[in-house]
Amino acid sequence: MTSFPRNHQDHPATSPFPENWILIADASDQFLRNMVFLLQRESFHAVTTPPGLNLLKEAREQQPHLVILEENPTDLPGMAAWQLLQADPLTAHIPLIVTTKRVLEDESLDDKIAFLTKPLETKLLLLTINRMLFPLPQKDEFVNLVESTGIVRWEAKVLLADRKYITLVRQNWRPEMDSLFRPGEACGLERILKDRTILRYEGNLAEIGADYVRMAVKGPIERSQQRQFLRKSVELHVRYRLPGEFYRLTRTIDLSGGGARLAEVPSTLKVGDVFEAAVILPSERGKEINLHSILRWVRPLNQQRQEAGVAFADITPEQRRKILDFLYHL
């Protein structure tokens, strides 16, 4: 988020928080308390102010990154507040969410203004906030294209981005990618921000060209703390057993709370096969985390062995927590 020097004549003032700070104006104290609790839980900075014209003064002086305003037709209607914010050079850059008790057919008019009907739906509110605070990736920014299972990620540089398509430069495209990323199939795109937050865009793979990959953006932005999706390169022992066979030993190349990349498994295993696997974490003093794994992709090493990507099919919240805690403290 860009900060500007303090100068009430020509430029917006410096925001009191480095990023993600939201000014909320509403006549209900209970609504304000609930909003502050919700937004702070999502790692936003939330500050409240009385509704009405005082909001414009606070926005001018404090420079929030987003304003959430209760619509009050007799005092400051939503569109009137928007027009006043847009008319002032010091606040024209601030996006606005208007909360209203009216039922609206179209609750989003512009990238910088949205109307949401009370009572607010938490998921829709957070998606709207994320869309306004976090724009699309910029040209030459590095992002991760994620296949449908969430196991395989391909790092690429952004070539072009708009609300319909995000086009990536096709470089370091490994041969196995052709079977993982296919036109028409669901995929995701992740951006990692400076505060380690992950923004995820949902969509479909639209086209794969000789030097580019294009994703059609279908859904809004989702925002999560990186720890939830943490994946690290780490070598751990894994015991696994194919149906009707004895246990064998392999090792991880990388590991996440949802799956792993295994250094080698028999070439007889096919994509979609399910087998038993036990990950041995040093933090658990040698105790195994027993999981059923689904083979999602393979890369042949020779006629007998292949590298493999697996997803954990039946992992419990407690097992995922143990893995994430281990990775987080590496």
C-alpha positions as CSV (number, residue, x, y, z in Angstrom):
1,M,0.0,0.0,0.0
2,T,1.4,3.4,-1.0
3,S,1.9,6.0,1.7
4,F,1.9,9.7,0.8
5,P,3.7,12.6,2.5
6,R,1.6,14.7,4.8
7,N,0.5,17.9,3.0
8,H,-3.1,19.0,3.4
9,Q,-2.9,21.2,0.4
10,D,-1.8,18.8,-2.4
11,H,-1.3,15.3,-1.2
12,P,-3.1,12.7,1.1
13,A,-1.7,12.4,4.6
14,T,0.3,9.4,5.8
15,S,-1.9,6.6,7.1
16,P,-1.5,5.7,10.8
17,F,-1.0,2.0,9.9
18,P,1.3,0.7,7.2
19,E,-1.4,-1.2,5.4
20,N,-4.8,-2.8,5.6
21,W,-6.4,-0.2,7.8
22,I,-10.2,0.3,7.6
23,L,-12.3,3.2,8.8
24,I,-15.9,2.1,9.8
25,A,-18.8,4.5,10.4
26,D,-22.1,3.1,11.7
27,A,-24.7,4.2,14.2
28,S,-24.9,0.8,16.0
29,D,-22.3,0.3,18.7
30,Q,-23.0,-3.5,18.5
31,F,-22.3,-3.5,14.8
32,L,-19.1,-1.6,15.3
33,R,-17.9,-4.0,18.0
34,N,-18.7,-7.0,15.8
35,M,-16.9,-5.5,12.8
36,V,-13.8,-4.6,14.7
37,F,-13.6,-8.1,16.2
38,L,-14.1,-9.7,12.7
39,L,-11.6,-7.5,10.9
40,Q,-8.9,-7.7,13.6
41,R,-9.3,-11.5,13.5
42,E,-8.5,-11.3,9.8
43,S,-5.4,-9.2,10.4
44,F,-6.9,-5.9,9.4
45,H,-6.6,-2.7,11.5
46,A,-10.1,-1.4,12.2
47,V,-11.0,2.1,13.6
48,T,-14.5,3.4,14.2
49,T,-16.0,6.9,13.8
50,P,-19.5,8.3,14.1
51,P,-21.5,8.4,10.8
52,G,-22.3,11.5,8.8
53,L,-20.1,14.3,7.6
54,N,-17.6,13.7,10.3
55,L,-16.6,10.6,8.3
56,L,-15.3,12.8,5.5
57,K,-13.2,14.8,7.9
58,E,-11.7,11.6,9.4
59,A,-11.0,10.1,6.0
60,R,-9.3,13.3,4.9
61,E,-7.1,13.5,7.9
62,Q,-6.4,9.9,8.7
63,Q,-6.1,8.4,5.1
64,P,-7.6,4.9,5.6
65,H,-7.1,2.3,2.9
66,L,-10.8,1.5,2.9
67,V,-14.0,3.1,4.3
68,I,-17.1,1.1,5.4
69,L,-20.1,3.4,5.8
70,E,-23.6,2.8,6.9
71,E,-26.0,4.4,4.5
72,N,-28.2,7.1,6.0
73,P,-30.6,8.7,3.5
74,T,-31.4,11.6,5.8
75,D,-27.8,12.4,6.7
76,L,-25.3,11.1,4.1
77,P,-26.6,8.8,1.4
78,G,-24.1,6.2,0.1
79,M,-23.7,7.7,-3.4
80,A,-23.4,11.2,-1.9
81,A,-20.6,10.0,0.3
82,W,-18.9,8.4,-2.7
83,Q,-19.2,11.6,-4.7
84,L,-17.8,13.7,-1.9
85,L,-14.9,11.4,-1.4
86,Q,-14.2,11.4,-5.2
87,A,-14.4,15.1,-5.4
88,D,-11.7,15.7,-2.8
89,P,-8.1,15.1,-4.1
90,L,-7.1,13.9,-0.7
91,T,-9.7,11.1,-0.6
92,A,-10.4,10.3,-4.2
93,H,-8.1,7.2,-4.0
94,I,-10.0,5.6,-1.1
95,P,-12.4,2.8,-1.9
96,L,-15.8,2.7,-0.2
97,I,-18.2,-0.1,1.0
98,V,-21.7,1.1,1.8
99,T,-23.8,-1.0,4.1
100,T,-27.6,-0.7,3.6
101,K,-30.8,-2.3,4.7
102,R,-32.2,-2.0,1.2
103,V,-32.3,-5.1,-1.0
104,L,-30.1,-4.5,-4.0
105,E,-30.0,-6.3,-7.3
106,D,-26.4,-5.3,-8.1
107,E,-24.3,-4.8,-5.0
108,S,-21.1,-3.9,-6.9
109,L,-20.9,-0.9,-9.1
110,D,-17.2,-0.2,-9.5
111,D,-13.8,-1.5,-8.4
112,K,-13.8,1.3,-5.8
113,I,-17.4,1.3,-4.5
114,A,-19.7,-1.6,-3.4
115,F,-23.1,-1.8,-1.7
116,L,-23.7,-4.7,0.7
117,T,-27.1,-5.5,2.2
118,K,-27.4,-5.8,6.0
119,P,-27.3,-8.2,7.8
120,L,-23.9,-8.7,6.2
121,E,-22.7,-12.1,5.0
122,T,-19.2,-12.5,6.5
123,K,-17.7,-14.3,3.5
124,L,-19.1,-11.8,1.0
125,L,-17.9,-8.9,3.1
126,L,-14.3,-10.3,3.3
127,L,-14.2,-11.1,-0.4
128,T,-15.4,-7.5,-1.2
129,I,-12.7,-6.1,1.1
130,N,-10.0,-8.2,-0.4
131,R,-11.0,-7.2,-4.0
132,M,-10.8,-3.6,-3.1
133,L,-7.6,-3.6,-1.0
134,F,-5.6,-6.1,-3.1
135,P,-5.7,-5.4,-6.9
136,L,-4.7,-7.8,-9.6
137,P,-1.1,-8.9,-9.9
138,Q,1.2,-6.5,-11.8
139,K,3.3,-7.1,-14.9
140,D,6.6,-8.9,-14.1
141,E,5.3,-10.0,-10.6
142,F,6.0,-13.6,-9.8
143,V,3.0,-15.7,-8.8
144,N,2.1,-19.4,-8.4
145,L,-0.3,-21.2,-10.7
146,V,-1.9,-24.0,-8.7
147,E,-3.5,-27.1,-10.2
148,S,-6.9,-28.2,-9.1
149,T,-5.8,-30.5,-6.2
150,G,-3.6,-27.7,-4.7
151,I,-0.6,-30.0,-4.6
152,V,1.4,-28.7,-7.6
153,R,2.5,-25.1,-8.0
154,W,4.3,-23.6,-11.0
155,E,6.0,-20.2,-10.4
156,A,5.7,-17.8,-13.3
157,K,6.0,-14.1,-14.2
158,V,2.9,-12.1,-15.0
159,L,2.6,-10.8,-18.5
160,L,-0.8,-9.2,-18.5
161,A,-3.7,-9.1,-16.0
162,D,-7.3,-7.8,-16.0
163,R,-10.6,-8.8,-14.3
164,K,-11.2,-11.6,-16.9
165,Y,-7.7,-13.1,-17.7
166,I,-4.3,-13.4,-16.1
167,T,-1.6,-14.2,-18.7
168,L,1.7,-15.7,-17.5
169,V,5.1,-16.1,-19.2
170,R,5.6,-19.8,-20.0
171,Q,9.1,-20.6,-18.7
172,N,10.5,-23.6,-16.8
173,W,7.5,-25.6,-18.0
174,R,8.4,-29.2,-17.0
175,P,7.1,-32.1,-19.2
176,E,4.7,-33.4,-16.5
177,M,3.0,-30.0,-16.4
178,D,1.1,-31.0,-19.6
179,S,-0.8,-33.7,-17.7
180,L,-1.5,-31.4,-14.7
181,F,-2.6,-28.2,-16.3
182,R,-5.0,-28.7,-19.1
183,P,-7.2,-26.1,-20.9
184,G,-10.7,-26.0,-19.4
185,E,-9.7,-27.5,-16.1
186,A,-10.0,-25.6,-12.7
187,C,-6.9,-24.0,-11.3
188,G,-5.9,-21.3,-8.9
189,L,-3.4,-18.5,-8.8
190,E,-1.6,-17.4,-5.6
191,R,0.2,-14.1,-4.8
192,I,2.3,-13.8,-1.6
193,L,2.4,-10.3,-0.2
194,K,5.1,-8.7,1.9
195,D,3.2,-9.5,5.2
196,R,3.2,-13.3,4.1
197,T,-0.5,-13.1,3.3
198,I,-1.6,-15.3,0.4
199,L,-4.2,-14.0,-2.1
200,R,-5.8,-16.7,-4.1
201,Y,-7.7,-16.2,-7.4
202,E,-10.0,-19.1,-8.6
203,G,-10.5,-19.8,-12.3
204,N,-9.9,-22.1,-15.2
205,L,-7.0,-22.6,-17.5
206,A,-8.1,-20.9,-20.7
207,E,-5.2,-21.4,-23.1
208,I,-1.6,-22.7,-23.2
209,G,0.5,-21.1,-26.0
210,A,4.1,-21.6,-27.1
211,D,5.3,-18.9,-24.7
212,Y,2.4,-18.0,-22.5
213,V,-0.3,-19.6,-20.2
214,R,-3.6,-17.8,-19.8
215,M,-6.0,-18.3,-16.8
216,A,-9.6,-17.2,-16.9
217,V,-10.5,-15.5,-13.6
218,K,-13.9,-17.0,-12.5
219,G,-14.1,-16.2,-8.8
220,P,-13.3,-13.4,-6.3
221,I,-10.2,-13.1,-4.3
222,E,-9.7,-15.2,-1.1
223,R,-7.1,-14.2,1.5
224,S,-5.4,-16.4,4.0
225,Q,-2.4,-16.3,6.3
226,Q,0.5,-18.1,4.6
227,R,0.9,-20.6,7.5
228,Q,-2.4,-22.3,6.4
229,F,-0.8,-23.2,3.0
230,L,2.8,-23.5,4.1
231,R,4.9,-25.8,1.9
232,K,8.6,-26.3,2.5
233,S,11.4,-28.3,1.0
234,V,12.3,-30.8,3.7
235,E,13.7,-34.4,3.7
236,L,11.7,-36.7,6.0
237,H,11.4,-40.5,6.2
238,V,8.1,-41.9,4.9
239,R,7.0,-45.5,5.3
240,Y,4.4,-46.5,2.8
241,R,2.6,-49.7,1.9
242,L,0.9,-50.7,-1.3
243,P,-2.2,-53.0,-1.1
244,G,-1.1,-56.5,-0.2
245,E,2.6,-55.6,0.2
246,F,5.1,-54.9,2.9
247,Y,6.1,-51.5,4.0
248,R,8.7,-49.7,2.0
249,L,10.8,-46.6,2.8
250,T,11.0,-43.3,0.8
251,R,11.6,-39.6,1.7
252,T,9.9,-36.3,1.1
253,I,11.2,-33.6,-1.2
254,D,8.8,-31.1,0.1
255,L,5.8,-31.2,2.5
256,S,2.6,-29.2,3.3
257,G,-0.5,-29.7,5.4
258,G,-2.3,-31.2,2.4
259,G,0.3,-33.4,0.7
260,A,3.9,-34.1,-0.2
261,R,6.3,-34.7,-3.0
262,L,8.0,-38.1,-2.6
263,A,11.5,-38.7,-4.0
264,E,10.6,-42.1,-5.4
265,V,7.9,-44.8,-5.5
266,P,7.5,-47.8,-7.8
267,S,6.5,-47.1,-11.4
268,T,3.6,-49.6,-11.0
269,L,1.7,-46.9,-9.0
270,K,-0.7,-44.9,-11.2
271,V,-2.3,-41.5,-10.8
272,G,-5.4,-41.9,-8.7
273,D,-4.1,-44.9,-6.7
274,V,-4.5,-44.8,-2.9
275,F,-2.0,-46.2,-0.5
276,E,-1.0,-46.1,3.2
277,A,1.8,-43.7,4.2
278,A,3.3,-42.8,7.5
279,V,5.3,-39.5,7.8
280,I,7.9,-39.4,10.6
281,L,8.3,-36.0,12.1
282,P,11.4,-35.2,14.3
283,S,9.2,-32.9,16.4
284,E,7.0,-35.9,17.3
285,R,10.1,-37.9,18.6
286,G,9.8,-40.5,16.0
287,K,6.1,-41.0,16.2
288,E,4.4,-41.6,12.8
289,I,1.5,-39.7,11.3
290,N,-0.5,-42.3,9.5
291,L,-2.3,-41.1,6.4
292,H,-4.0,-42.4,3.3
293,S,-2.3,-40.8,0.2
294,I,-3.7,-40.3,-3.3
295,L,-1.3,-40.2,-6.1
296,R,-1.9,-36.9,-8.1
297,W,1.1,-36.8,-10.5
298,V,4.3,-38.7,-11.4
299,R,7.6,-38.0,-13.1
300,P,9.5,-41.0,-14.3
301,L,13.1,-41.5,-13.0
302,N,13.8,-44.8,-14.7
303,Q,11.8,-47.9,-15.7
304,Q,11.3,-49.0,-12.1
305,R,11.0,-45.7,-10.1
306,Q,9.2,-42.4,-10.3
307,E,8.9,-39.1,-8.4
308,A,5.4,-38.6,-7.1
309,G,3.1,-35.9,-5.8
310,V,0.5,-37.1,-3.3
311,A,-2.5,-35.6,-1.5
312,F,-3.4,-36.6,2.0
313,A,-6.9,-38.1,1.8
314,D,-8.0,-38.4,5.4
315,I,-5.8,-36.0,7.3
316,T,-7.4,-34.8,10.6
317,P,-7.1,-31.2,11.9
318,E,-4.8,-32.4,14.7
319,Q,-2.5,-34.2,12.2
320,R,-2.4,-31.1,9.9
321,R,-1.6,-28.9,12.9
322,K,1.4,-31.1,13.8
323,I,2.7,-30.9,10.3
324,L,2.2,-27.1,10.0
325,D,3.8,-26.5,13.4
326,F,6.8,-28.5,12.4
327,L,7.1,-26.7,9.0
328,Y,6.5,-23.3,10.6
329,H,9.5,-23.7,13.0
330,L,12.0,-25.1,10.5
